[in-house]
């Protein structure tokens, strides 16, 4: 394989960006406000109109990241924000119409299942609004207020299923994102600060010192260790946002650098890159090794771009909306807005580490995937 120069890789990034922006244009949903996007070319919007919400917030945050929202005027942003807002419940959660108890699963406990789905949809719907400058103060977030009660939050943390740290990492970063938004309210700020301290203390008490991750059985099982890494990517965002040192960050870096720099899945790939990119920025540890890993992986990730300009998640199987096990499906191996956004996060983070200022990347401002710790 020929070794590409920095200039060659940079040229490929900008060419890939233009192809992706053209693909997003092709994903526009007819008959809807400008900016509403299908999930994939295979997405039948008549049969599955609710999937336009994740298709849209993924596309908007991707366009914000790489630059592609200039053509959206103020009135168009207002109309788009109103369309997104139609998915919001009175307590502030976002939910997809048509999802029913019998069709969802993340945990045997239905309450836990809905919490995961609601947290996920809400954090990224708010991120979509933020991308177009329509987040405001994010109110209402009434659904998240109970977690400001010390006893409830402490009990909730004690009940996290750490045999599944990947799922719990998502739960924790999403809740933390809501708390950080609520911190803007002067009346709530003391309770929010106390809740954030409880979250940090729990992490410091339960981290595995040998890895820097959270999760049961990770030292004895490679798959569990991989999932612990994927979960920790999310947990770390709380530390980045609060400017707290990440515990045993060097161990996390060592693990990520031990992973082969090859394309696996949109989630795993961005999780590894996220940890390494943030570590490169925040701590003086193995920076040269991180840059070498990025220089190997970045061209391979660019190679994975589809001929249509988007990116696939994986190459085989079926992709579903997370938690909706008997709902919307699309084939793996095709370009979709979820995977395209995740892969551009990885590309942008690696590019910013290798060539700071190469492009005015606009990383997500709220914690969760797309947030670049230490960049704000």
C-alpha positions, 0 to 999 in steps of 0.5 A: 500500500502506497504511503500517502503524504499529508497533502494527499490525505488532506485533499481526500478529506475535502473531496470526501466532504463535498461528496457527503454534502451532495449526498445529504442534499439527495437525502432531502425529504420531499414535502417537508421543511428544508433540512428534514432528511431521510435516514437512507435512500432505502428509507420509505418516508410514507411507511416510516415518517417518524424516522425522519427525526433521527435522519434529520438530527444526524444530518444537521449535526453532521452539516454543522460539523463539516460546514453545510448549513449556510444555505438554511435561512432564518425563516427556514430554521424556524420552520425546521425547529418547529417541525422537530418540536412536534416530536416533543412531549410536554415534559421535554422528552422527545419520542417517535410516534408509533413506538409501543411497549411490545416493540421496544427492548433494551432491558427486561425492565420496561422503565429502563428501556424507555429511559434509554430510548427517551434519553437518546432521542432527547439528547440528539434532538436537542443537538439538532436544534442547537446545530441550527441555532434554535436550542434556546434555554432547552426548556422544558427538561421537567423529566430530568428534574427528579435526578436532582434529588440526591437519594434518587440519583445515588440509588439510580447509580447503584442500580446501573447494570455494569455488565453492560457498560456500553449501554450505561455509558450512554445513559450517564452521558445523556443524563449529564448533558441534561444536567449541564443544560439545567445548570443554566437556570440559576434556581437549579444550579446548586442542585445541579452542581451537587448532582454532578459531584455525585456523578463524578464521585461514583465514577472515581469509586467504580473505575477499573484502575487497570484499564481506566474503564467501567464494567464488570468482567472486562479484565477477563474477556476481550469483548467485555473490555471492548464494550467497556472502552465504548462505554467509557468514551461516553463517561469521559465526556462528563470529566471533559465538560467539568474540566476534571482529570480523567482517571487512569487515562493513560491506561485507556490510551494504551488499550486504544492504541493496541486496537488495530487501525481498521474499520469495524463499525461506526460506533466502535471506530468513533469511540476509539478515535474520541478517546485518543483525540481527547487524550492527545489534547488533554494529557502529555502521553504517547502523542506521537503514537496517537498521531501514527495511529491516526495517519494509518486509520484516517485513509482507511476510513476515507476508503470506506466512503460509499460511492454515493458520498455517504458512509455505512455503519457495517457491511452486513446485517440489519440496522434498526433504531436503537431499542426499537427491536420490532420497528424500522429496519434498513440493510447494513452496508448502505449509506445512512445519516447516523453512520455518516455523522459518526464517521465524520466525527472521527475524520474531523477529530483525527484531522484536527489532531494532525493538522490543527486549523485545517478546517473550521470544524464545528464540534457538538457543544453538548456532551455526547458523541460529537463533543470534542473534550478540551476543544471548547 
